[in-house]
């Protein structure tokens, strides 16, 4: 197998990477109270020093009260957390790498093994994590509107901090995926439906809001299913 293409540069809108090797998002839970530390910055800088072309961060949650089921998953909102991410991306750029945060809302989740729970119930298209687990509440129209706006704010902050791209986590049974899946999206309003195109409205509106906030020249990635990404 010829691997020469892996080592060629790639350019798309704001994304200019030295090779086509991409580090996938991997949850680490090393950000106490949601704030990435100097150790987090050092972790990503080392990957850039190893000449990874594009680093996609661990999932980092948007500004909703129950967007996470783990107190040590990083936030992508709030002055302290965003200052931590500024330190991260500065280090990656200094090492010659490119980076995008994966922005995330977990939706209705299992409770974390540590016993920590968010201050309000988990939220999703319904109260279900899967057809056999009810552990949250169905989002209202205002919840949905605020969540879409929160995705947009996170993407705008990513651009403002100097990230090269942003990835929306739409896979693995988390919030965007919960809207896609008929097993968790049993809504009978405009956010549900019997077909996948009908149940895709939430994801479409998130992408539209993100694009509105970052402009046409910023690279946006949607991760819709495992091991697959689509550039938008």
Helices and strands as residue ranges (DSSP letters): G 4-7, E 10-12, E 15-17, E 22-23, G 32-34, H 38-49, E 54-61, H 79-94, E 98-104, E 122-124, E 128-130, E 133-134, E 136-138, H 141-161, E 165-169, H 175-180, H 196-199, H 201-214, E 219-225, E 228-231
